[in-house]
């Protein structure tokens, strides 16, 4: 079913990014807590996780028609407590398996490879969200959501980097729990949601994928920032109490009100002009006239 979105613009947007007439569509419901939307350009399909159900789903919008709309199908029944997902240019699926405390890569033939599960001999907390740069550098967050203190082995919450050679390093140890993350369109800035402190952190990335210069990109976010994405113009889309949109300088642009609290979002569809939004109970989409960054 379709319903108009209540959208409050904080400042005027360029015509090419006018969200004032955007509508939202409820694609599917009946879930428990969705997360980790990731679009496969190769398959023209969306992957996402239902954490409590322990499933990863695959949604192919073109599989249905007006009489029988496409619906998500279970891709992996035992996901290891999958949360965040990302897909690289080759179609490989990267997953943060929170319950299994590891990060995996699934190739197009279904072979699963563990990329990270320990740091200096200690198990990761509970990998949460992940992004893959165009050149194969991988970044993921490792807070401890759902992990009791007495089961943790690391004494910090981390943002991690995996090189194309498989080498693991720590990008940052934020004071708050790091959550969603994404990249600027040029891949030279890494954005990380610092949920406990209601802000977005940013790090400069060099051509080797190494990070430096932590700074606060956005602060005072309404609600708890969770998943984040960028569009082709560098604007940031933040899933919090509602869907919040900021320009690259951190200036608020728009606020899309949701009754079903959004958890994450991802650009997909033809031309990457559809924004898919996961929430506690449903999958939604909005047709936009701005393209996603590919991250």
ChimeraX commands (.cxc) that place a marker at each C-alpha (Angstrom):
marker #1 position 0.00,0.00,0.00 radius 0.5
marker #1 position 1.10,3.57,-0.55 radius 0.5
marker #1 position 0.89,6.47,1.85 radius 0.5
marker #1 position 2.13,10.04,1.69 radius 0.5
marker #1 position 5.13,10.83,3.84 radius 0.5
marker #1 position 5.08,13.78,6.20 radius 0.5
marker #1 position 8.28,15.62,5.35 radius 0.5
marker #1 position 9.44,18.79,7.03 radius 0.5
marker #1 position 12.19,20.66,5.20 radius 0.5
marker #1 position 14.59,22.54,7.45 radius 0.5
marker #1 position 16.02,24.46,4.51 radius 0.5
marker #1 position 15.39,24.92,0.83 radius 0.5
marker #1 position 16.69,22.15,-1.39 radius 0.5
marker #1 position 17.83,22.36,-4.97 radius 0.5
marker #1 position 15.14,21.32,-7.42 radius 0.5
marker #1 position 17.06,18.17,-8.27 radius 0.5
marker #1 position 16.73,17.12,-4.64 radius 0.5
marker #1 position 13.22,18.30,-3.81 radius 0.5
marker #1 position 11.69,15.75,-1.42 radius 0.5
marker #1 position 8.43,17.64,-0.88 radius 0.5
marker #1 position 6.31,15.31,-3.03 radius 0.5
marker #1 position 8.01,12.04,-2.18 radius 0.5
marker #1 position 5.80,9.12,-1.24 radius 0.5
marker #1 position 6.65,6.07,0.77 radius 0.5
marker #1 position 5.60,2.53,-0.05 radius 0.5
marker #1 position 5.36,-0.29,2.45 radius 0.5
marker #1 position 6.95,-3.15,0.50 radius 0.5
marker #1 position 6.51,-5.88,3.11 radius 0.5
marker #1 position 5.71,-6.28,6.80 radius 0.5
marker #1 position 5.44,-8.89,9.50 radius 0.5
marker #1 position 9.10,-8.83,10.44 radius 0.5
marker #1 position 10.62,-8.52,13.91 radius 0.5
marker #1 position 13.57,-6.12,13.49 radius 0.5
marker #1 position 15.04,-5.44,10.07 radius 0.5
marker #1 position 18.55,-4.17,9.42 radius 0.5
marker #1 position 21.40,-4.18,6.95 radius 0.5
marker #1 position 19.85,-3.29,3.56 radius 0.5
marker #1 position 22.35,-3.68,0.71 radius 0.5
marker #1 position 21.67,-3.40,-3.02 radius 0.5
marker #1 position 23.25,-5.76,-5.53 radius 0.5
marker #1 position 23.66,-3.96,-8.85 radius 0.5
marker #1 position 24.65,-7.24,-10.44 radius 0.5
marker #1 position 21.40,-8.97,-9.40 radius 0.5
marker #1 position 19.14,-5.90,-9.21 radius 0.5
marker #1 position 18.09,-7.17,-5.79 radius 0.5
marker #1 position 18.11,-6.01,-2.18 radius 0.5
marker #1 position 19.52,-8.05,0.69 radius 0.5
marker #1 position 18.58,-7.33,4.31 radius 0.5
marker #1 position 18.55,-9.00,7.73 radius 0.5
marker #1 position 15.91,-9.77,10.34 radius 0.5
marker #1 position 18.04,-10.04,13.46 radius 0.5
marker #1 position 15.61,-11.81,15.86 radius 0.5
marker #1 position 14.48,-14.23,13.14 radius 0.5
marker #1 position 18.11,-14.96,12.29 radius 0.5
marker #1 position 17.41,-14.65,8.55 radius 0.5
marker #1 position 18.91,-12.80,5.59 radius 0.5
marker #1 position 16.30,-11.98,2.94 radius 0.5
marker #1 position 16.59,-11.25,-0.76 radius 0.5
marker #1 position 14.11,-8.98,-2.53 radius 0.5
marker #1 position 13.93,-8.73,-6.32 radius 0.5
marker #1 position 11.50,-5.88,-7.17 radius 0.5
marker #1 position 11.25,-6.98,-10.82 radius 0.5
marker #1 position 10.00,-10.46,-9.89 radius 0.5
marker #1 position 6.41,-9.30,-9.38 radius 0.5
marker #1 position 3.75,-7.35,-11.23 radius 0.5
marker #1 position 0.71,-5.19,-10.45 radius 0.5
marker #1 position -1.42,-8.22,-9.54 radius 0.5
marker #1 position 1.27,-10.11,-7.65 radius 0.5
marker #1 position 3.84,-7.73,-6.19 radius 0.5
marker #1 position 7.28,-9.13,-5.48 radius 0.5
marker #1 position 7.93,-10.19,-1.91 radius 0.5
marker #1 position 11.18,-10.85,-0.03 radius 0.5
marker #1 position 12.36,-14.46,0.15 radius 0.5
marker #1 position 14.67,-16.08,2.70 radius 0.5
marker #1 position 18.21,-16.16,1.33 radius 0.5
marker #1 position 19.90,-17.61,4.42 radius 0.5
marker #1 position 17.84,-19.29,7.14 radius 0.5
marker #1 position 20.63,-19.38,9.73 radius 0.5
marker #1 position 22.46,-16.09,9.39 radius 0.5
marker #1 position 24.57,-16.16,12.54 radius 0.5
marker #1 position 22.63,-13.21,13.90 radius 0.5
marker #1 position 23.27,-11.14,10.78 radius 0.5
marker #1 position 22.98,-7.38,11.11 radius 0.5
marker #1 position 24.75,-5.17,8.57 radius 0.5
marker #1 position 25.37,-6.23,4.97 radius 0.5
marker #1 position 27.32,-4.79,2.05 radius 0.5
marker #1 position 27.89,-5.91,-1.53 radius 0.5
marker #1 position 30.98,-5.24,-3.62 radius 0.5
marker #1 position 31.27,-4.66,-7.37 radius 0.5
marker #1 position 31.75,-8.39,-7.99 radius 0.5
marker #1 position 28.51,-9.27,-6.22 radius 0.5
marker #1 position 30.10,-10.68,-3.06 radius 0.5
marker #1 position 27.98,-10.30,0.08 radius 0.5
marker #1 position 29.70,-9.06,3.24 radius 0.5
marker #1 position 27.86,-9.67,6.51 radius 0.5
marker #1 position 28.30,-8.69,10.15 radius 0.5
marker #1 position 27.26,-11.81,12.03 radius 0.5
marker #1 position 26.61,-10.35,15.47 radius 0.5
marker #1 position 25.73,-13.59,17.23 radius 0.5
marker #1 position 28.71,-15.41,15.71 radius 0.5
marker #1 position 30.96,-12.42,16.49 radius 0.5
marker #1 position 32.49,-12.37,13.04 radius 0.5
marker #1 position 32.50,-10.76,9.60 radius 0.5
marker #1 position 32.03,-12.99,6.56 radius 0.5
marker #1 position 32.08,-12.74,2.79 radius 0.5
marker #1 position 29.79,-14.90,0.65 radius 0.5
marker #1 position 30.76,-15.20,-3.00 radius 0.5
marker #1 position 28.30,-15.51,-5.88 radius 0.5
marker #1 position 28.47,-19.32,-5.67 radius 0.5
marker #1 position 27.50,-19.32,-2.01 radius 0.5
marker #1 position 30.92,-20.02,-0.51 radius 0.5
marker #1 position 31.33,-18.34,2.89 radius 0.5
marker #1 position 34.71,-17.02,4.04 radius 0.5
marker #1 position 35.46,-15.58,7.49 radius 0.5
marker #1 position 37.25,-12.23,7.18 radius 0.5
marker #1 position 37.47,-11.25,10.85 radius 0.5
marker #1 position 36.51,-12.79,14.19 radius 0.5
marker #1 position 39.32,-11.81,16.57 radius 0.5
marker #1 position 41.52,-8.86,17.40 radius 0.5
marker #1 position 44.87,-9.72,18.98 radius 0.5
marker #1 position 43.57,-13.11,20.11 radius 0.5
marker #1 position 40.31,-11.81,21.59 radius 0.5
marker #1 position 36.86,-12.34,20.10 radius 0.5
marker #1 position 35.10,-9.38,18.54 radius 0.5
marker #1 position 32.15,-7.92,20.48 radius 0.5
marker #1 position 29.29,-8.17,17.98 radius 0.5
marker #1 position 30.01,-6.78,14.48 radius 0.5
marker #1 position 27.21,-4.43,13.57 radius 0.5
marker #1 position 27.45,-2.66,10.22 radius 0.5
marker #1 position 29.78,-2.73,7.24 radius 0.5
marker #1 position 30.76,-0.89,4.06 radius 0.5
marker #1 position 33.07,-1.85,1.18 radius 0.5
marker #1 position 35.00,0.78,-0.78 radius 0.5
marker #1 position 35.28,0.50,-4.58 radius 0.5
marker #1 position 38.87,-0.77,-4.28 radius 0.5
marker #1 position 38.06,-3.55,-1.83 radius 0.5
marker #1 position 38.83,-1.91,1.51 radius 0.5
marker #1 position 36.28,-2.98,4.13 radius 0.5
marker #1 position 35.20,-1.06,7.23 radius 0.5
marker #1 position 32.94,-2.32,10.00 radius 0.5
marker #1 position 31.75,-1.31,13.45 radius 0.5
marker #1 position 32.00,-3.53,16.51 radius 0.5
marker #1 position 29.93,-2.23,19.43 radius 0.5
marker #1 position 28.42,-4.61,21.96 radius 0.5
marker #1 position 24.68,-4.32,21.38 radius 0.5
marker #1 position 23.06,-7.43,22.83 radius 0.5
marker #1 position 26.31,-8.62,24.36 radius 0.5
marker #1 position 26.51,-8.95,28.15 radius 0.5
marker #1 position 29.57,-7.37,29.74 radius 0.5
marker #1 position 30.77,-10.66,31.20 radius 0.5
marker #1 position 30.88,-12.30,27.75 radius 0.5
marker #1 position 32.97,-9.58,26.14 radius 0.5
marker #1 position 36.67,-10.10,25.56 radius 0.5
marker #1 position 37.60,-6.71,24.08 radius 0.5
marker #1 position 37.73,-3.75,26.45 radius 0.5
marker #1 position 36.68,-1.24,23.77 radius 0.5
marker #1 position 34.09,-0.55,21.09 radius 0.5
marker #1 position 35.81,-0.45,17.72 radius 0.5
marker #1 position 35.71,0.71,14.15 radius 0.5
marker #1 position 37.82,-1.71,12.10 radius 0.5
marker #1 position 39.46,-1.81,8.67 radius 0.5
marker #1 position 40.16,-4.90,6.56 radius 0.5
marker #1 position 42.52,-4.42,3.62 radius 0.5
marker #1 position 42.07,-6.25,0.31 radius 0.5
marker #1 position 44.86,-8.56,1.54 radius 0.5
marker #1 position 42.82,-9.46,4.62 radius 0.5
marker #1 position 44.85,-7.46,7.15 radius 0.5
marker #1 position 42.80,-6.22,10.12 radius 0.5
marker #1 position 43.45,-2.94,11.96 radius 0.5
marker #1 position 41.64,-0.56,14.31 radius 0.5
marker #1 position 40.43,2.72,12.83 radius 0.5
marker #1 position 39.07,4.14,16.07 radius 0.5
marker #1 position 37.92,3.36,19.60 radius 0.5
marker #1 position 35.03,5.81,20.06 radius 0.5
marker #1 position 33.82,6.72,23.54 radius 0.5
marker #1 position 30.30,5.72,22.49 radius 0.5
marker #1 position 29.10,2.66,20.63 radius 0.5
marker #1 position 29.73,2.91,16.88 radius 0.5
marker #1 position 26.80,1.82,14.77 radius 0.5
marker #1 position 26.02,2.47,11.09 radius 0.5
marker #1 position 28.72,3.62,8.70 radius 0.5
marker #1 position 29.10,4.72,5.10 radius 0.5
marker #1 position 31.47,6.49,2.72 radius 0.5
marker #1 position 31.44,9.79,0.87 radius 0.5
marker #1 position 30.85,9.41,-2.89 radius 0.5
marker #1 position 34.59,9.72,-3.63 radius 0.5
marker #1 position 35.48,7.14,-0.99 radius 0.5
marker #1 position 37.78,9.59,0.81 radius 0.5
marker #1 position 35.68,10.07,3.95 radius 0.5
marker #1 position 34.35,7.40,6.30 radius 0.5
marker #1 position 31.25,8.35,8.30 radius 0.5
marker #1 position 30.35,6.49,11.50 radius 0.5
marker #1 position 27.22,6.86,13.64 radius 0.5
marker #1 position 28.17,7.35,17.30 radius 0.5
marker #1 position 24.84,6.25,18.75 radius 0.5
marker #1 position 25.45,6.94,22.43 radius 0.5
marker #1 position 26.55,10.52,21.76 radius 0.5
marker #1 position 23.90,11.32,19.11 radius 0.5
marker #1 position 26.41,12.33,16.48 radius 0.5
marker #1 position 28.17,11.31,13.25 radius 0.5
marker #1 position 31.95,11.02,13.23 radius 0.5
marker #1 position 34.08,11.39,10.11 radius 0.5
marker #1 position 37.55,10.13,9.19 radius 0.5
marker #1 position 39.75,11.01,6.22 radius 0.5
marker #1 position 40.80,7.98,4.13 radius 0.5
marker #1 position 43.87,7.84,1.92 radius 0.5
marker #1 position 44.44,5.75,-1.21 radius 0.5
marker #1 position 45.70,2.88,0.97 radius 0.5
marker #1 position 42.45,2.89,2.92 radius 0.5
marker #1 position 44.10,4.17,6.10 radius 0.5
marker #1 position 42.07,6.54,8.26 radius 0.5
marker #1 position 43.11,9.70,10.09 radius 0.5
marker #1 position 41.77,12.89,11.60 radius 0.5
marker #1 position 38.61,12.00,13.53 radius 0.5
marker #1 position 36.15,14.89,13.56 radius 0.5
marker #1 position 32.50,15.43,14.44 radius 0.5
marker #1 position 30.54,15.83,11.21 radius 0.5
marker #1 position 27.04,16.12,12.70 radius 0.5
marker #1 position 26.00,16.58,16.32 radius 0.5
marker #1 position 22.77,16.90,18.32 radius 0.5
marker #1 position 20.92,14.30,16.26 radius 0.5
marker #1 position 17.28,13.78,17.19 radius 0.5
marker #1 position 16.96,10.20,18.41 radius 0.5
marker #1 position 19.64,7.52,18.25 radius 0.5
marker #1 position 21.54,7.50,14.94 radius 0.5
marker #1 position 21.65,4.02,13.46 radius 0.5
marker #1 position 22.17,3.25,9.77 radius 0.5
marker #1 position 23.55,5.95,7.46 radius 0.5
marker #1 position 24.01,6.38,3.70 radius 0.5
marker #1 position 25.16,9.04,1.22 radius 0.5
marker #1 position 23.72,10.15,-2.08 radius 0.5
marker #1 position 25.73,11.14,-5.17 radius 0.5
marker #1 position 25.88,14.75,-3.95 radius 0.5
marker #1 position 27.37,13.75,-0.62 radius 0.5
marker #1 position 24.24,14.33,1.45 radius 0.5
marker #1 position 23.87,12.07,4.49 radius 0.5
marker #1 position 20.74,10.03,5.23 radius 0.5
marker #1 position 20.51,9.08,8.90 radius 0.5
marker #1 position 18.05,6.55,10.31 radius 0.5
marker #1 position 17.21,7.72,13.82 radius 0.5
marker #1 position 13.81,8.39,15.38 radius 0.5
marker #1 position 12.87,9.45,11.86 radius 0.5
marker #1 position 14.84,9.63,8.60 radius 0.5
marker #1 position 17.04,12.72,8.74 radius 0.5
marker #1 position 18.87,14.24,5.76 radius 0.5
marker #1 position 21.93,16.49,6.06 radius 0.5
marker #1 position 24.17,18.18,3.52 radius 0.5
marker #1 position 27.93,17.35,3.42 radius 0.5
marker #1 position 28.64,20.22,5.83 radius 0.5
marker #1 position 26.22,18.77,8.40 radius 0.5
marker #1 position 23.41,21.26,7.76 radius 0.5
marker #1 position 19.90,19.74,8.21 radius 0.5
marker #1 position 18.00,19.50,4.93 radius 0.5
marker #1 position 14.92,17.43,5.64 radius 0.5
marker #1 position 13.13,15.19,8.12 radius 0.5
marker #1 position 10.95,12.30,6.98 radius 0.5
marker #1 position 8.58,11.26,9.75 radius 0.5
marker #1 position 8.03,7.55,10.35 radius 0.5
marker #1 position 5.57,5.85,12.68 radius 0.5
marker #1 position 7.64,2.66,12.36 radius 0.5
marker #1 position 11.10,3.64,13.60 radius 0.5
marker #1 position 13.66,3.33,10.77 radius 0.5
marker #1 position 16.82,1.35,11.46 radius 0.5
marker #1 position 18.79,1.70,8.23 radius 0.5
marker #1 position 18.54,2.61,4.55 radius 0.5
marker #1 position 20.18,1.89,1.20 radius 0.5
marker #1 position 19.92,3.24,-2.33 radius 0.5
marker #1 position 18.97,0.77,-5.05 radius 0.5
marker #1 position 16.67,0.22,-7.99 radius 0.5
marker #1 position 17.22,1.55,-11.52 radius 0.5
marker #1 position 19.83,4.29,-11.45 radius 0.5
marker #1 position 20.11,3.94,-7.65 radius 0.5
marker #1 position 17.19,6.36,-7.31 radius 0.5
marker #1 position 15.13,4.27,-4.89 radius 0.5
marker #1 position 15.80,4.59,-1.18 radius 0.5
marker #1 position 14.96,1.38,0.69 radius 0.5
marker #1 position 14.34,1.80,4.41 radius 0.5
marker #1 position 14.33,-0.97,7.00 radius 0.5
marker #1 position 12.45,-0.56,10.27 radius 0.5
marker #1 position 11.49,-2.56,13.31 radius 0.5
marker #1 position 8.66,-4.29,11.46 radius 0.5
marker #1 position 8.74,-3.50,7.76 radius 0.5
marker #1 position 10.58,-2.76,4.54 radius 0.5
marker #1 position 9.78,0.54,2.81 radius 0.5
marker #1 position 10.92,2.39,-0.29 radius 0.5
marker #1 position 10.85,5.92,-1.65 radius 0.5
marker #1 position 11.38,6.94,-5.26 radius 0.5
marker #1 position 13.75,9.90,-5.37 radius 0.5
marker #1 position 15.17,12.13,-8.06 radius 0.5
marker #1 position 18.66,11.92,-6.64 radius 0.5
marker #1 position 21.04,9.00,-7.11 radius 0.5
marker #1 position 22.76,7.07,-4.37 radius 0.5
marker #1 position 26.54,7.24,-4.04 radius 0.5
marker #1 position 26.94,3.49,-4.42 radius 0.5
marker #1 position 27.73,3.17,-0.71 radius 0.5
marker link #1:1,2 radius 0.2
marker link #1:2,3 radius 0.2
marker link #1:3,4 radius 0.2
marker link #1:4,5 radius 0.2
marker link #1:5,6 radius 0.2
marker link #1:6,7 radius 0.2
marker link #1:7,8 radius 0.2
marker link #1:8,9 radius 0.2
marker link #1:9,10 radius 0.2
marker link #1:10,11 radius 0.2
marker link #1:11,12 radius 0.2
marker link #1:12,13 radius 0.2
marker link #1:13,14 radius 0.2
marker link #1:14,15 radius 0.2
marker link #1:15,16 radius 0.2
marker link #1:16,17 radius 0.2
marker link #1:17,18 radius 0.2
marker link #1:18,19 radius 0.2
marker link #1:19,20 radius 0.2
marker link #1:20,21 radius 0.2
marker link #1:21,22 radius 0.2
marker link #1:22,23 radius 0.2
marker link #1:23,24 radius 0.2
marker link #1:24,25 radius 0.2
marker link #1:25,26 radius 0.2
marker link #1:26,27 radius 0.2
marker link #1:27,28 radius 0.2
marker link #1:28,29 radius 0.2
marker link #1:29,30 radius 0.2
marker link #1:30,31 radius 0.2
marker link #1:31,32 radius 0.2
marker link #1:32,33 radius 0.2
marker link #1:33,34 radius 0.2
marker link #1:34,35 radius 0.2
marker link #1:35,36 radius 0.2
marker link #1:36,37 radius 0.2
marker link #1:37,38 radius 0.2
marker link #1:38,39 radius 0.2
marker link #1:39,40 radius 0.2
marker link #1:40,41 radius 0.2
marker link #1:41,42 radius 0.2
marker link #1:42,43 radius 0.2
marker link #1:43,44 radius 0.2
marker link #1:44,45 radius 0.2
marker link #1:45,46 radius 0.2
marker link #1:46,47 radius 0.2
marker link #1:47,48 radius 0.2
marker link #1:48,49 radius 0.2
marker link #1:49,50 radius 0.2
marker link #1:50,51 radius 0.2
marker link #1:51,52 radius 0.2
marker link #1:52,53 radius 0.2
marker link #1:53,54 radius 0.2
marker link #1:54,55 radius 0.2
marker link #1:55,56 radius 0.2
marker link #1:56,57 radius 0.2
marker link #1:57,58 radius 0.2
marker link #1:58,59 radius 0.2
marker link #1:59,60 radius 0.2
marker link #1:60,61 radius 0.2
marker link #1:61,62 radius 0.2
marker link #1:62,63 radius 0.2
marker link #1:63,64 radius 0.2
marker link #1:64,65 radius 0.2
marker link #1:65,66 radius 0.2
marker link #1:66,67 radius 0.2
marker link #1:67,68 radius 0.2
marker link #1:68,69 radius 0.2
marker link #1:69,70 radius 0.2
marker link #1:70,71 radius 0.2
marker link #1:71,72 radius 0.2
marker link #1:72,73 radius 0.2
marker link #1:73,74 radius 0.2
marker link #1:74,75 radius 0.2
marker link #1:75,76 radius 0.2
marker link #1:76,77 radius 0.2
marker link #1:77,78 radius 0.2
marker link #1:78,79 radius 0.2
marker link #1:79,80 radius 0.2
marker link #1:80,81 radius 0.2
marker link #1:81,82 radius 0.2
marker link #1:82,83 radius 0.2
marker link #1:83,84 radius 0.2
marker link #1:84,85 radius 0.2
marker link #1:85,86 radius 0.2
marker link #1:86,87 radius 0.2
marker link #1:87,88 radius 0.2
marker link #1:88,89 radius 0.2
marker link #1:89,90 radius 0.2
marker link #1:90,91 radius 0.2
marker link #1:91,92 radius 0.2
marker link #1:92,93 radius 0.2
marker link #1:93,94 radius 0.2
marker link #1:94,95 radius 0.2
marker link #1:95,96 radius 0.2
marker link #1:96,97 radius 0.2
marker link #1:97,98 radius 0.2
marker link #1:98,99 radius 0.2
marker link #1:99,100 radius 0.2
marker link #1:100,101 radius 0.2
marker link #1:101,102 radius 0.2
marker link #1:102,103 radius 0.2
marker link #1:103,104 radius 0.2
marker link #1:104,105 radius 0.2
marker link #1:105,106 radius 0.2
marker link #1:106,107 radius 0.2
marker link #1:107,108 radius 0.2
marker link #1:108,109 radius 0.2
marker link #1:109,110 radius 0.2
marker link #1:110,111 radius 0.2
marker link #1:111,112 radius 0.2
marker link #1:112,113 radius 0.2
marker link #1:113,114 radius 0.2
marker link #1:114,115 radius 0.2
marker link #1:115,116 radius 0.2
marker link #1:116,117 radius 0.2
marker link #1:117,118 radius 0.2
marker link #1:118,119 radius 0.2
marker link #1:119,120 radius 0.2
marker link #1:120,121 radius 0.2
marker link #1:121,122 radius 0.2
marker link #1:122,123 radius 0.2
marker link #1:123,124 radius 0.2
marker link #1:124,125 radius 0.2
marker link #1:125,126 radius 0.2
marker link #1:126,127 radius 0.2
marker link #1:127,128 radius 0.2
marker link #1:128,129 radius 0.2
marker link #1:129,130 radius 0.2
marker link #1:130,131 radius 0.2
marker link #1:131,132 radius 0.2
marker link #1:132,133 radius 0.2
marker link #1:133,134 radius 0.2
marker link #1:134,135 radius 0.2
marker link #1:135,136 radius 0.2
marker link #1:136,137 radius 0.2
marker link #1:137,138 radius 0.2
marker link #1:138,139 radius 0.2
marker link #1:139,140 radius 0.2
marker link #1:140,141 radius 0.2
marker link #1:141,142 radius 0.2
marker link #1:142,143 radius 0.2
marker link #1:143,144 radius 0.2
marker link #1:144,145 radius 0.2
marker link #1:145,146 radius 0.2
marker link #1:146,147 radius 0.2
marker link #1:147,148 radius 0.2
marker link #1:148,149 radius 0.2
marker link #1:149,150 radius 0.2
marker link #1:150,151 radius 0.2
marker link #1:151,152 radius 0.2
marker link #1:152,153 radius 0.2
marker link #1:153,154 radius 0.2
marker link #1:154,155 radius 0.2
marker link #1:155,156 radius 0.2
marker link #1:156,157 radius 0.2
marker link #1:157,158 radius 0.2
marker link #1:158,159 radius 0.2
marker link #1:159,160 radius 0.2
marker link #1:160,161 radius 0.2
marker link #1:161,162 radius 0.2
marker link #1:162,163 radius 0.2
marker link #1:163,164 radius 0.2
marker link #1:164,165 radius 0.2
marker link #1:165,166 radius 0.2
marker link #1:166,167 radius 0.2
marker link #1:167,168 radius 0.2
marker link #1:168,169 radius 0.2
marker link #1:169,170 radius 0.2
marker link #1:170,171 radius 0.2
marker link #1:171,172 radius 0.2
marker link #1:172,173 radius 0.2
marker link #1:173,174 radius 0.2
marker link #1:174,175 radius 0.2
marker link #1:175,176 radius 0.2
marker link #1:176,177 radius 0.2
marker link #1:177,178 radius 0.2
marker link #1:178,179 radius 0.2
marker link #1:179,180 radius 0.2
marker link #1:180,181 radius 0.2
marker link #1:181,182 radius 0.2
marker link #1:182,183 radius 0.2
marker link #1:183,184 radius 0.2
marker link #1:184,185 radius 0.2
marker link #1:185,186 radius 0.2
marker link #1:186,187 radius 0.2
marker link #1:187,188 radius 0.2
marker link #1:188,189 radius 0.2
marker link #1:189,190 radius 0.2
marker link #1:190,191 radius 0.2
marker link #1:191,192 radius 0.2
marker link #1:192,193 radius 0.2
marker link #1:193,194 radius 0.2
marker link #1:194,195 radius 0.2
marker link #1:195,196 radius 0.2
marker link #1:196,197 radius 0.2
marker link #1:197,198 radius 0.2
marker link #1:198,199 radius 0.2
marker link #1:199,200 radius 0.2
marker link #1:200,201 radius 0.2
marker link #1:201,202 radius 0.2
marker link #1:202,203 radius 0.2
marker link #1:203,204 radius 0.2
marker link #1:204,205 radius 0.2
marker link #1:205,206 radius 0.2
marker link #1:206,207 radius 0.2
marker link #1:207,208 radius 0.2
marker link #1:208,209 radius 0.2
marker link #1:209,210 radius 0.2
marker link #1:210,211 radius 0.2
marker link #1:211,212 radius 0.2
marker link #1:212,213 radius 0.2
marker link #1:213,214 radius 0.2
marker link #1:214,215 radius 0.2
marker link #1:215,216 radius 0.2
marker link #1:216,217 radius 0.2
marker link #1:217,218 radius 0.2
marker link #1:218,219 radius 0.2
marker link #1:219,220 radius 0.2
marker link #1:220,221 radius 0.2
marker link #1:221,222 radius 0.2
marker link #1:222,223 radius 0.2
marker link #1:223,224 radius 0.2
marker link #1:224,225 radius 0.2
marker link #1:225,226 radius 0.2
marker link #1:226,227 radius 0.2
marker link #1:227,228 radius 0.2
marker link #1:228,229 radius 0.2
marker link #1:229,230 radius 0.2
marker link #1:230,231 radius 0.2
marker link #1:231,232 radius 0.2
marker link #1:232,233 radius 0.2
marker link #1:233,234 radius 0.2
marker link #1:234,235 radius 0.2
marker link #1:235,236 radius 0.2
marker link #1:236,237 radius 0.2
marker link #1:237,238 radius 0.2
marker link #1:238,239 radius 0.2
marker link #1:239,240 radius 0.2
marker link #1:240,241 radius 0.2
marker link #1:241,242 radius 0.2
marker link #1:242,243 radius 0.2
marker link #1:243,244 radius 0.2
marker link #1:244,245 radius 0.2
marker link #1:245,246 radius 0.2
marker link #1:246,247 radius 0.2
marker link #1:247,248 radius 0.2
marker link #1:248,249 radius 0.2
marker link #1:249,250 radius 0.2
marker link #1:250,251 radius 0.2
marker link #1:251,252 radius 0.2
marker link #1:252,253 radius 0.2
marker link #1:253,254 radius 0.2
marker link #1:254,255 radius 0.2
marker link #1:255,256 radius 0.2
marker link #1:256,257 radius 0.2
marker link #1:257,258 radius 0.2
marker link #1:258,259 radius 0.2
marker link #1:259,260 radius 0.2
marker link #1:260,261 radius 0.2
marker link #1:261,262 radius 0.2
marker link #1:262,263 radius 0.2
marker link #1:263,264 radius 0.2
marker link #1:264,265 radius 0.2
marker link #1:265,266 radius 0.2
marker link #1:266,267 radius 0.2
marker link #1:267,268 radius 0.2
marker link #1:268,269 radius 0.2
marker link #1:269,270 radius 0.2
marker link #1:270,271 radius 0.2
marker link #1:271,272 radius 0.2
marker link #1:272,273 radius 0.2
marker link #1:273,274 radius 0.2
marker link #1:274,275 radius 0.2
marker link #1:275,276 radius 0.2
marker link #1:276,277 radius 0.2
marker link #1:277,278 radius 0.2
marker link #1:278,279 radius 0.2
marker link #1:279,280 radius 0.2
marker link #1:280,281 radius 0.2
marker link #1:281,282 radius 0.2
marker link #1:282,283 radius 0.2
marker link #1:283,284 radius 0.2
marker link #1:284,285 radius 0.2
marker link #1:285,286 radius 0.2
marker link #1:286,287 radius 0.2
marker link #1:287,288 radius 0.2
marker link #1:288,289 radius 0.2
marker link #1:289,290 radius 0.2
marker link #1:290,291 radius 0.2
marker link #1:291,292 radius 0.2
marker link #1:292,293 radius 0.2
marker link #1:293,294 radius 0.2
marker link #1:294,295 radius 0.2
view
